[in-house]
Amino acid sequence: MSTADRIDAYPTRTIAGYGVRSGRPLPFGATTVPGGVNFSVYSDRATRMWLVLFEAGAPRPLAELEFPAEFRTGSVFAMTVFGLDEEDLEYGFRADGPFDPEHGDRFDASRVLTDPYARMISGRDVWGSPPDRDRPCPYRPRLVRDDFDWGDDAPLRIPTEDLVVYELHVRGFTRHPSSGVSAPGTFAGLREKIPYLGELGVNCVELMPVFEFDEHGNPRRDPATGAPLADYWGYNTVGFFAPKAGYAATGRFGMQADEFKTLVKGLHAAGIEVILDVVFNHTAEGNEQGPTISFRGLDNATYYMLTPEGHYYNFSGTGNTVNCNHPVVRDFILDCLRHWVSEYHVDGFRFDLAAILDRAPDGTPLANPPLVEQLAHDPVLRHCKLIAEAWDAAGLYEVGSFPDYGRWAEWNGKYRDTVRRFLKGDEGTVGELATRLVGSPDLYSGRGTAASVNFVTAHDGFTLHDLVAYDTKHNEANGEGNADGANDNHSWNCGTEGPTGDPVILRLRGRQMKNALAILLTSQGVPMLLAGDELARTQSGNNNTYCQDNELSWLDWGLLEANAELHRFVRGLIAFRHAHPLLRGADHPGSEVSWHGVRAGEPDWSPESRLLAVLRGGDEQIYVVMNAHWEPHDLELPQPRPGTAWHLVADTAADSPHDLHLPGTEPPLEDPGRYRIAPRSTAILLAR
């Protein structure tokens, strides 16, 4: 007897012309087994289930196979089907059961549903191609061959405190005609820009959503042209296990998995980690008026938080909220993250609206949320970075209080707001700024500085250029009457709203951008840069470009030459941070940090103060002075350690190239005990 004969590689009955046998309940999804494919799907309340098979791209099913009652184990329907052409196969499920929304059930046996565990999805193979809403199951699962050669690729395991994170949108990074890549807007295009990322000095990219989504899912239109607006950012997930085909140059050939793996492998070879922005708080199915894609039709009451009347809780602001702490959903999320770590070698995850992960099925915040704890201690995720956006759209704000279990970091929204308010000259900010500069010990005491992901800008909000060029948002192009996006931006236009040719204002704006970057890259904690900020990319005052698939969102690579001065400044600051472990200390500092004002050793903590200086170190010393005042100040400098003198690293008020000196080239001060700090500027000194 052959091995194949001994491992059940034969059918026991025939259904719809196919040889089948009872399948294995785990793993869920479609899995290649000897001689066939094992299909497994969960539904607690379905009364009947069908497997629907398609030839790739065909408008109608090839066959429908009902799961026999004896093929159900608990709440899992499982069947192995033999003789399938795996290369030319698409599939879905039909589930029958009660339609009783008041009790949470929304079964509709006429709909062909997407497999929640689909490893690859067809239907959105080329970005922007017209969707076919009429075909059964518009987002069809496909099989993925596990034959990628990873070579010697291994996790980089860069200490979290040593990261410089660069947040980017895969399409927007190279879609602009100026990008010069062979496949704009794709994983392959991003791979061609790895040398740029390496030269900039970042060692971690945080990719906005790359799970399969439908860019045509936005119902709004451009109010000026009437053209449809896109779901550009991709926060309405269709397939959680599947890389987006429209982000792959090879997506039309079903090779998006390999293309994304090649990108990850290339980034790792360049010493750059990969963090994925993941969206487990809601799905693309929306509220009662939204489409039925998968979860709603398979087991609505399990996957979503429902009110006692059967309506959707909307803690996400998008129509539905995933029932994250239901045991089945917890397993789904854990399986998904394990998949991306084991199959795609990603290094970590940033969780969108992560406060929802803390909520019980009725929406109540949990003191000990089982999902968050489980992710923290999972053996497969043991070395992954876990980063929480520690708030949600319903007002649950947990910055500094997100349950961390010794593993979680947080987007520090308080850091962002404090630095912005200080830069624009608000009163009463100096004291809080001091706390933010040293890793926010008021928020993360006992957790270390790496718990704080510091940022001034992110995809959600103004770019750095727009932060210093606009007092208010200008989101009219989004088709929502400028009602969307944050209103409280702590921004300042430096004297004129929007574009200007005034050289005085332009110079001030350039200085303010450098100030923000200098503060960010000398703060303890993990700095995160928004892609394009180093080139002064603008969105013309739009602080919510979620629907703008155009030059408003795309990175114009012509800015690399036009704003070479700012780019050089950022490269130098990142190199300075990498060269000095003192700035990356994992522990909140004690006596090795001292605070200063105009006079050494005399910080001014009054509400009217707009100047603060910090001295770090023992054997190595770094002095950073930040002046948000509109007046210059003559500073008395603290004495450096014996045998050293103060050298100038950076001064944001100086003309390039004197605004920053590369490591090892810093000139000594002309007056070693004093320094004149210009209005609205930042200076960095090094004792050597």
Secondary structure by P-SEA (a helix, b strand, c coil): cccccccccccccccccccccccccccccccccccbbbbbbbbccccbbbbbbbcccccccccccccccccccccbbbbbbccccccccccbbbbbccccccccccccccccccccccccccccccccccccccccccbbbbbbbccccccccccccccccccbbbbbbcccccccccccccccccaaaaaaaaaaaaaaccccccccccccccccccccccccccccccccccccccccccccccccccccccaaaaaaaaaaaaaaaacbbbbbbcccccccccccccccccccccccccccccccccccccccccccccccccaaaaaaaaaaaaaaaaaccccbbbbccccccccccccccccccaaaaaaacccccccbbbbbccccccccccccccccccccccccaaaaaaaaaaaacccccaaaaaaaaacccccccccccccccccccccccccaaaaaccccccccccccccccccccccccccccccccccaaaaaaaaaaaaaaaaaaaacccbbbbcccccccccccccccccccccccccccccccccaaaaaaaaaaaaaaaaacccccccccccccccccccccccccccccccbbbbbbbccbbbbbbbbccccccccccccccccbbbbbcccccccccccccccccccccccccbbbbcccbbbbbbcc
